């Protein structure tokens, strides 16, 4: 990867624009690596990916390459169903197209994809296959079980508890308690105050 999209006379304008984003001659000397990140405060499996991406971006810089970050949607099946799941199902294609277009439009020579969940990871895998560049996947990890006095609880326990409530087997208070503790995630960093 000695030659790249930011070498030579033809890349003068692109380099000038990248300089405005904080890049310099040292960055232009290495390969261009697209970092596709699905960070989102609307989805628990993606809310912590900003911190993951910061580590990835620094590692790419330390390796002598130039990272450029792009974001794609990160819908959660449990939240973003809309009416009749007409929106969540096509989102995989939106993720794939967004990642593919960003990598190809910027002539990225490699990619790192940071994601979680069952629409986003397949979408990114599709983009990686279409782009045919060296790609590394970094997942956000799993949603760990929530320890409770009765044993571990996971997200699917909420749906089971909803059914038990409908059948009158548990109270509103018991359902609310399960709702509050079953789903776990990495803590979200509050946004920095505006200056």
N, C-alpha and C positions, 0 to 999 in steps of 0.2 A: 504494500500500500504506500509506496513512495510517492506516487503521483496522486492527485486528488482534485476534488471540485474547487478548491480554493487556491490552486497554484496557477501561475502564469497571468498574462495580460488579460485574458478573457474574464478572469475572476476579480478584476480590480474593483468593480462596482459592488459585488457581493462582499468582498473584504472590507470595503469602506462602511457598508451597512453593519456588518458584524462588529466592527470597531465601536460603533455607537452603542452596541449591547455589552461592551466590556471586553471583547476579545482582542488579541494582539498578535504580532508576528510569531511569537512562540506557539500560540494555539494553532495558527495556520500551518505550521510545519508538520503537524501530526495528522492522522486520519480523522475524518469527520464521523462521529458516532451519535446516532439519534437515540435519545432516551425517551421512550414512550411511557408516560406515567398516567395512571388512572386515579390519581388522588382526588378525593371528593369528601366534603364534610356531610354529604347527604347519605353516605353509605358506610356502615361501621367497618367493613373489611378494607376500606380505602382511606379512612380518615387519618391514618397514621403514615401514609405513604410519602408525605412531604419529607419526613425525617429519613426514610429509607432512600429516597431520591437524593438527598443531600450527600449521603455516604457514597452512593453510586457515582454521582457527578464528580466528587472529589477523587475517587479511585480512578476514574477515567482521566482526569487531569494529571494525576500522579503517574499514570502510565504513559504520558506524553501524547495523548489524543485530545481532540476537541469535542466535548459533549455539547449537544444542543437538545433541549428538552421540549417535548410536545405533550399535550394532554388530550385524552379521549374521555368520553362519558363513562360513568361507572354506575350503572343502574343495579339495584338490588331487587331480586325477584319478590322478596317479601314486602317491599315498599312501593316499587315503581310499576305496579301492574296496570294502572289506569283502569279503563273499563274493559273487562274481558281479555286482559293480557294482549291487547292489540299493539301496545307500544314496546313492552319488554322483549317480546320475541324477535322483532326486527333489529333490536339494538346491537346484537352481535355483528350484524352486517355493517352498521354504522361505525362500530369500533374498528372492525377490520379495514373498512375504507379509509377512515381517518388516519389510522396508523400507516397504512400503505401509502396514501397520498403524501403524508408528511415526509416519510423516508425517501420516497422517489423524487418528490419535488425539490428536496434539499440535497439530493445526490449523496445520501449518507452511505458510508462504506461499511458500516456495522451498526448493530442496534443492541440496546438493552431495554427490555420490556418489564415494567414494574406493575404488577396487577394482583388482584384476587378475584374470586367469584366465578360463577359458572356461565356467564355471558362474555365477560371481558377477556378471560384467559383464552377461550377458544377463538374469539375475534382477533386477538393479538397473534395467536398461532397461525391463523389464516393469513394475516398480513406478512408474517415472517416468511411463510412458504412462498407467497407471491413475490416478495422482494428479493428472495434468494441472496441475502447477505448474512455474514456471521452474526448470530443473535444469541444473547444470553437472557434467560428469564429469571427474574427475582420476584418471588411471590411475597405477598403480605403476611403469609402464615395463616393458621387456622383460628377459628373462634374457639378459645379454650372452654371446657366445661365450667359451669359455675358450681363451686362447692356449696352445698346446703346441708343442714342437719340431717335431712332425709337421704342424702347422697348427691352425686353430681347431676346437674341439670344442663340441658342443651337447648338450642333454639326450637327444635321440633317439639319439645315438651310444652311450649306455649300453645301450639295448635291442639295438642292432645288435651291440654287443660281447658281450652275453649269448648271442645266437645264435651268434656266432663261437666262444665258449667251449664251447657245447654240441657244436659240430662239431669241437672240438679244434684250432681254428686259432690260438687264443691261450691263454696260460697263466693260471692263477689270479692270479698276480702282475700280469700285464698287465690283466686284468679289474679287479682291485682298484685299480690306478692310474687307469684310466678312470673308475671309480666315484667316486674321490676328487676328480677335477678337472673333470669335464664340466659339472656344474651349478653355476652361479654366482648370486650374489644380493648385494643390499646388505647390509653387515654389520649384525647385530642389536645394538642397545644392550643391555647387561646391565641387569637390573632394579635400581632403586635399593634400597639396603639398608633393611630395616624399621627404624623408629625405636622 
